[in-house]
Each structure stands twice: as C-alpha cells, then as structure tokens.
Amino acid sequence: MNKLFKYGMVLALFAATACTDLDLSPKSTTTADVLFQDESAYRAFLARVYSGLAVTGQAGPAGAADISSLDEGFSNYLRQYWQFQELTTDEAVIAWGDEGLGDLHNHNWTDANQFVRAIYYRIFFQVSMANEFLRETTEEKLDSRGVSDATRGDIQAYRAEARFLRALSYWHGIDLLGNIPFYTEEQAIGSDAPRQATREEVFNFLDSELQAIESDIVAAGQNEYGRADRAALWMLQAKLYLNAEVYTGTDRYSDAVAATKKVIDSGIYSLEEDYDNLFLTDNDSSPELIFAIPFDGESTQTWGGMTYLIHAPVGGSMDPVDYGINGGWFGLRTTSALVDLFPSESDDIDDRANFYTDGQTKEINSISNFADGYAIVKFQNVSSEGEPGSDLDHGDADFPMFRLGDAYLMYAEAVLRGGSGGDLATAVGYINELRQRAYGDNTGNIAQADLDLDFILDERARELYWEAHRRTDLIRFNQFTENGVWPWKGNVKEGRTTEAFRNLLPIPASEILANPNLSQNQGY
C-alpha cells in the first residue's frame, strides 16, 4: 500500500469472547511463542488491529473472512458504521432491496436485522483483537521471550495505540447500542460469557483509559500516517465529552472545549485549501486530517469501505470514468432535506454542495429508483490533479474519521452549550474559516448573533455530510426520532416521527440467546 503505514496481515491468535454466537474463521494453529520469535510480529499484529476497520479477512477483497456467518462485503466495519450513521438519517437513502437494508431508513429495524448483527460483531471483533494484542505484550510475556530493549520501547507506544483502538470501538458500541458486553484483556479467552455494562460505566472506563494512555501514545503529528497519535486521542475525548449528556446524563462540555483546544492549539493541523481534496485519492497529504482509515486500490481491497462509498453513489447519467471507477452501483443518494440546507442556485454557491443533478429529481417518489434523489459525488477515486486511482474497482481515497473542520465545529457547539474555557468570538472565527473555504470569500460569513445551536446542527450537516456523524448529531440535538422529520423517514414519503427507543439499536437476538448476561434494549 502506498502509505507510510502498511497494514500487515497476521494470523489471528484469539477468540472473540464478547460475541458468544459468532462464527470466526480462519483460526490459526500457530502458537504465540512461535509467531513472536520474530519481533517484527508485534508491529504486524498491531497493523492487523488497525486493518480491522478497513478489511474483512485474511485475503482481499474477499476470502478467508474474519466472520464467516455474514456476507463479507456487507460485514465491513466502516461500511456498517457509515450505514447506521447515514442511512438512518436525512443524509442518505439507498436503492437496493437487500433484506433489512431498507429498515434503516424506514426506522423499523429489529433484533434480527443482519446489518445490526454485522456492526455488533465488527465492534466486538475489534475489541477482541485489541485485547489479545495487550495479552501478548505484557512485561511477563516479553520477559519470557527475551524481547529486545529496542522492541520493548516501541511496544509501549503500540499498547497505547491498541487501547485507543479498543476505546474507539467501545465508543461506537455505547453510541449505537447503549449497554453493551464489556471485557478487557484481563478476561481469559474461553472463560465465562462477558457481563453487560451500563453505558455510563463504559463511558467512565473510556474517560479514564484515554487519560491513562495520553502520555504513552505518540505525540500529535509524530506518528506514521494511518496510526493514532495524541491528537486522535484528543478528538475521541472530544466526541465522548460532547455526547456525555446523552450517554450519562451529565454534561462535560467544558472538557469538550479543552480537548478541541488541544487539537487546534497544537498548530499542527490547518484547513485543506480546497474542500473537495479532502475526499480524493491523495487526501493522505492533507494538513487537515487527524486520523484516517487508509485504503489502497492494490493493497487494501474490500467491497466495503471506500470501495462502497465511491461506487454506490454512481449511476444514472453519471460517467464512472469521471470518478475513477469502472462502473457505478446505482445505490446511494440524498434527500431534499440535506439539499435544502445549502443555498439555492440563485444564491451564493456553497462549494461543499457536491450534488449531481443531471437526470436526477430532487424529491424522491421511489427509493428503489436511482433517479429519485440527487446523487452525491463527495468521495472519488481520482486525485486532486484528476488522475484515476491505482485500481478501478477498489478506491485509493482514505476515510477521514477525524479532521480539523470537525474540531472547529465541536469547539463552537461546546461553547454554545455552556462549556467554559472558550469564547463565542473565537467560535465564530472558526465557523467563518470553514465558510470562507466553502464560499471562496467572506460572503458566507456569519455574525456572533447568528451562531446558535440550530445553526450548528445545520452547519455540521453542510460541512460533514456523509462522513458518519449525522445520527449521533441528531440524537444529541434530540432530532433523530420523536422530533425530527425528513423525506421517507418511517417509510412515509413526507416523513414522520419515530419511537424514541430507536435512539439505540437492539442487541442481536442471537446474542441474547447465547449470552444469559445480556438484556435487550427497551422496545425490541
């Protein structure tokens, strides 16, 4: 892979103890002591933990799947996380009729939904891999293997990264599912099924865990591309603190201000000059990206991830060659609710509005008809110079999980919600930096009187649409179920409110049956 950090593929040496009904394949017969005779295996194992966000097995794009009970392309971590953050909201619909897929936009998913099962399994597969890495890198294990001092020095940072990745997945777990199975490296493989921890308990664990590893993880801007550093940790802290009132009932907005200030004040990151370049094949050189999931058309092949996000929105009169691919999948579009957040054609143009309208209607009469609803051409398999990616099937663009533009928006929201340590004038300045990029001049600037929470929610959509933030944002603003309405929400063309219990996904029915320690979320 043409990235500084290359994903290694190492045989899995663990069992996913959280998912008690999970069919894992393949299982290695290689013992840990044999594998780690080569000290480079520690780095390769960490790489495998990272790659779990991007790939689906030991061979790409399919074959030797990590989870054999699910369609491999469907089970991709990023693909499923994206779908639950976007297809359940006003930002995306999909034309396909796969069983359970339409349930996401219809808000009628059940505990038997295969996509609920897929994201659940992926989250805890990641947790299990991180746990096993931590088990294999204790001081006792390193002593018994005679690991060199040089490698031990690296492993301290590796362990912090593994704990960060575990925290990232546990955050996704409490955000999507609420009360979840909880286990660490302290729970032996093959022991009793994990207990179910409350959302607040896991939140508190993550809060203390991220503070504990801050000094061990590589300094901001100093790690290899695609690996977490201190700035990625601060962004994850900011996400937790900004949503703390949802997760625990207690606000942590001052802590959110402090975390975003650490990112911003580091001086390491700056806004990408051209917004569109954030989503192209050479976005790995962007000064705005803080933590990305790397993809490479030759070395990180998957039918999920960026392959999905680049191919699925292309269809109709769109020429796939323009987007660096060999064919569109006629799937993803957006609703008029997102379109209406941008200026009309008669007004100033917001450069972030990457809508394809030729042959497409703004309003959707049939979700299954690709021509209904504007297409979005945000993610493309071409470079900023217009050159196609290395492979026309699998994209080279990386997914921007954390970036500076989001830090600006989180800072502004946390200040508006009463967080101390910041000020509104600075918040307005950050918002206007984003809008100056969008408009090309100062015509889109706002005054301090314009900055309120309604504006922030809309501006987050304009800046971050299709970047897997929308569901979490709508829930935080109490607009996801009972109070929010958009086209085709609830399987009604005009949209309708839905039941508040759908702010959480269900625990898969198979897991409830397999683990007596688990209780189902209310309403399912």
N, C-alpha and C positions, 0 to 999 in steps of 0.2 A: 504494500500500500504506500502511495506517495504521500505519506505524512511523516512527521518526525517520530511519532509513536506508532509502532507497528503492532497490531494485535497478534499475539501468539495463540496457538491452539494447543492446549494441553489436556490430556485425558482427565476427566472428572474423577475425583477421589472421594466423593461424598454422596450422601443420600439427603434428599430434601425432606427434612423431618417435619416441616410445617404441613406439607401437603400429603396427608396420610392416604389419599386415594390416587396419588399421582404416579403415572407410569413413566419412569425415567429410562432413557436409552441413549447411547450405549453405556454400559458400566465397565470400568477398567479392571483388569486383573493385575495391573502394575501396582506394586506397593509404594507407599510414600517414600520409604527409606531408599528404595532403588531409584525412584524418579529424582529425588533431591540430592543424589550423589553429584549431579551436575548443578552447580549453584545458580546457573542461569535459569533453572526451572522456576525459581521463586518469582522472577520478573515475568516469565511466561504465564505462570499461574495467575498473577495479578492481572495480566493482559486479558486472560480468559474471563475474569470477573468483569472487567470493563466491556469486553465484547458482548457480554450477555445483553447489553442494552441495544445492540445493533444486529447481531446474527442469531440464528435459531438452532444451530447444531454444530457438529464437528466438520461438516463439509458444506460449502456454499454453492449455489443458493439454497439447495435442499439436499437432504440425505444425511443419515446419522443424526437424526433430530434429538435435541435435548429432551423434548416432551413428546412421546410418540402417540399419545392419545388425542392429539389435536392436529389439525392441518398446519403444516409447518409455516407457511407464509402468513396465515391468519394469526398464528401464535406469537409473532414478533413483538417484543416488548414495546418499542416505540410506536409501532402501528396500533396496538391496542390502547396504549395510554393516550395517544393522539385521538383515537376514535371516541373514547369516553369523554375527553375534554372538548371535543369539537362537534361530533355528530349529535350529541345530546343538547346542543345549543342552537342559537340563531346563526352561527357562522358557517355551518356546513350541512349538506344533505348528500346522500349517495343513491345512485340509481339502481344498484344491484339488489337482487332478490334473495341473497343467501339467508338461510334460516337464522332468525334472530337479529339480523343486521338492522332491519327497519325498526325494530323495537327501540333502538337507541334514540332515534329522533321522535318516535311515537310516545316515548316515555311509558312504555308498558313492558319493559324487560322483567324477567322472572329469575328465580334462583336456578333455573335450568338453562339459561341462556349461555350458548357456547362461548360468546365473547366475554361475558362476565367470568366464566371459568378460565379463559385464556389469560386475562390480565391478572387474575388471582394467582394462577400457577406461576406466571412470569415473575411477579413481585417476590414470591417466596422462594423461587429457584435462585434469584439473585441473592436474597438474604442467606440462603444455604451455602452458596458458593463463597460469599464473603466470610461466613462463619468458618468454613473449612480452611480457607486461607489463614485465618487467625489461629486455628488449632495447630496448623503445621508450621507456624512461625513463632511459637513460644520460645523463651530462653532455654527451657529444658530440651525442646526438640533441636534447637540449634546447637546446644552443647553436645547432645548425643551424636550429632552428625559431624561435629568438628568444623562447623561453618566458619569461614574466614572473617576477620575483623572488617575487611572492606565490604563484604556482602552484608554483614550484620548492620553496618551503618546505613546501607540502602534499605534494609528490611524495616528499620524503624519508620521510615517515611512510607514504605509500602503498606505497612499495617495501618497507618493513619488514613491512607487512601482507601483501603478496604473498608475501614469503619465509616468513612464518608459515603462510599457507595452503598453500604448497608443502610445508612441513615437516609439516603436519597430514596431507596425503595420503601423503607418503613414510612417515610413521609407520604409517598404515593399511597401506601396502604391505609393510613389513617384518613387521608383526604378522601379516598374513594369509598372505603369500607367501614370506617369508624373503629369499632372494637375488633381487634384482629389477633390471630395467633402470634405469640411473642416468644422468641427463643434466641439465645446467643450462642457463642462458641462454648459456653460453659455447659450447655446441654449436650450430653453424649449422643452420638449417632445411634439410632436403634433403641433409644430409651422411650419413656412414655410419650404419648402424643402431647404436643405443646398446649399450654394453657392459653386462654383468651384474655388478653389485657385490655383495659379500657383505653379509649382514645387519649384521655388525659395522661394516663400512666405512660403510654408510649411517647407522647409529646414530651413529657418530663425527662424520659430517658434520652431522647434525641437532643434536648436542650443541653443536658449535662454532657452527653457524649461529644457533641460538636465543640463545646468549650474545652473538653479534656484533650482533644486532638489538635487544637488550633496551633499549638507551638511545635508539634511534630510534623505537620503537613508542610509541604514545600511553600516557601514564601510566594506571595502574589506575583504572577507573571514570570516565575522562575522554573516552572515545571515544563516538561515536554508537551507539545500540543496534544490535546485529547485527554490529558490527565488532569485530575483535580489539583488545585492549589488553594492557598488561603483565601483568595478572592471567591472561588467557587463555594468554599465553606461559608463565607460571609453571605453570599447570595442565598444559600439554603437556609441559613439562620433567618434572613430577612423574610423568606417565604413562610417559615414557621411562625415567626412573630406577627407578621401581618395578618395571618389567619388564626392566631391563637384564640381569639374570642369565639370563633366557630368551633374550634377543637376542644377548648377547655372552659369557656365561659368567662375567661379573664383576659382583658386586653393587655397587649405587650407592644403597643405602638411606639413607645419611646425606644424600646430595644430594636424595633424595626428601623427607626431613624438611625440609630447608632450603627447598625450593620450595613445599611446602604451607604452611610457616610464613609465607612472604612473602604468600601469599594471605590467610591467616587474620589475621595481624597487621596487614594493611593497614587493618583496621577498616571497610572499605567495604561488606562483604557481611555479611548476617545471615540466619539461617534464616527461611524463609517460615513464618508462624504456622500456617497450615493446609496440611498436606502436599498435599492434593488440588489446591490452587490452583496448584501448580507445573505443571500439565498442562492448563490450561484456556485459553480464548481471550485472557484478559487477563494471561497469565503474563509478558508483556513488562514489567510493572511490578513483578515480584517482586524483592525485595532479595537473593535467593539466587542468581539466575542470573548466571554469569560470562561465558559465551559460548553463544549460542543460534543455531540456524538459523531465521531468521524465515520464517513462512508467512502468507499472507493470502488469504482466500477469493475476493477480487476481483482481486488484482493478482499473486499468486504461485500460479497454478493448475497443478496437476500431478496425475497419477494415482498418483504415488509419494508420498514424504514423509509429511506428516501426514494427507493425504487417505487414504492407505493405512492408517496406524496408527489412525485414528479409525473408518473404515468396516469394515475387515476383521475386527475383533473382535466386531461386532454381528450378531446373528442369533437364531434360535430364538424364544423368547417376549419378547425384548427389544424395546421400542418405540423405533424410531430417533429419534422426536421428543425423547425424553428426553436424547439425546446430541447434539442439534442438527444432525441429518442427515436426508436424505430416504429412506434405506434402508440396510440392512446388507448386508455382502458374505459373511456366513456362512463365515468363514475361520479366523481366529486364535483359539486357546485356550491354556491352560497345562496342565502335567501335575501329577499329585498330588505330585510331588517338591517343587515350589515351594509348593503349598498346605500341605504338612506342615511347612514351616519357620515357619509362623505358628501362634499359639495356637489350640487348638480352640475351638469355640463355648462350651464350658463354662468356659473360662479367660478371663482378661482379654483385651479386644479390642485388637488392634493396628490402628490406623486406616489403615495402609498397605495392608491386605489388600483391595484393590479387586476382589473376585471376584463374578461374577454366577452364582448357583447355581440359580435357578428354572428347572426343566426340564432342567438340565444334570447329568450324573453326574460325580462326582469322578474316577473311574477311566475310562480310555479303552480301549474294546474295538475301536473302529474309528476311525482318524484321520480318515477321509473323512466321518464322521458328526459334524456340528457339535455335536450334543447330548452327545457324549462329551468330557468335559473341561470344567472351569469356564472361563467366559468372563472376560475382564479388561476393566474399564471405566476404565482409568487415563487415557487420552487422550480428551478430549471436545471437541466443537465448541460448547461453551456457556461462558459467563463465570462468574466466582465469584458473580455475582448471579442466575445461572440463565437469562440471556438467550442465545438462539441466535446463532451466528456470522453473518457477513455473507453467506455463501453456504452452502446446504445440501449442495452437492456437495463443495466444497473448504474444508478447515478453516482457521480463524484461529489456532489454537494454535501456538506455536513449539516447536521441539525443543530440550530442554535438554542440550546437549552437555557443558558443564562447569558444575557448580554447587557451592556451598559444602559441602553434605552429603557429596559425594564427597571433597572436600579433607579433611574431618574423618576419613573412613574411611581414606584413603590415609596420612594422618599416623599414625594408630593402627597400621596394618599395618607401615609402615616402621619405627616404633619397636620393635614386637614382633620384627621381623626383625633387629634389632641396629643400626639407624640411630642415629647419635649426634646430639646437638643437640636432642633432645626427651626427654620422660619419660612413664612409664606413667600417672601420676596425671592428667596433662593429657589423655592419650589417652582414659582412662576418662571424664573430664568431657565430652569432645566426643561420645563414643558416647552418653552419657546425655542430652545435649541432643537428639540425634536420637530417642531412645526416649521422652523426656518429651513430645515433639511427637506421637509415634505413639500413646502411651497416654493422653495428656491429663493425666497426673500422674506421680508417681515410682514407680508400681507396676512399671514395666518396667525400672527402673534395675539396673545390674549393679555388682558389686564388682570390685576390681582382680584378684582371684583368678579371676574368670570370663572375663577377657579373654585369649584365646589365638587362634591362627591359625584354628582350626576355627570359633570364634565369629565372627571377622572375615569369613570366606568366607560364612557364613550371613547375617550382618547386611548384607553388601553385596547379597545377593540380596533381602533384605526391603526395603532402602532404595532400591535402584537397578534392580529388575527391569524389563525391557522398555525400558531406557534405553541398550542397545547396549554393555554392559560384560561380559556373562556369559562368553562364550567366552574372552576374554582373561584373565579372572579364573580360570576353571577350569584353563587351561593353566599359569598362574603357580603355582597350588596343586597341579599335577600330578594333576588330576582330570578332564581332558577326554576322554582316550582310554583308556589302559590301566587306570586305577584308578577311573574314575567310571562309575556305572550309574544309569540312570533309565528310566522307562517309555518304551518304543518306541525307545530308542536302539539303533541297529543293526538296526532293523526287527524287533525282538523285543518282545512286549508287556511282559515283565518287565524288558527292557533287557539289554544285555551290554557288555562292554568292547570297544573297537575298536583298530585298529592305531595305533601311536604316530606313524607317518608322517602321519596325518591331523591332527596339530597344525599342519600347513601345508596350504594349498590348492595345487593344481597351477598351473603356468603354462599358460594355454590352449594347446591343441595347435596352433591356427592360428598362434600367436605363435612357437612353437618352430620350425615350418616356415618362417616368414617371416624370422626373425632368427637367423642362424647363430651369433651370440654368446651365445645363451641355452641353458642346460642345465636339464633338467626336475628338479623336486624328487624326491627318493628315494621310491620306492613307486608312482609314477604312470607 
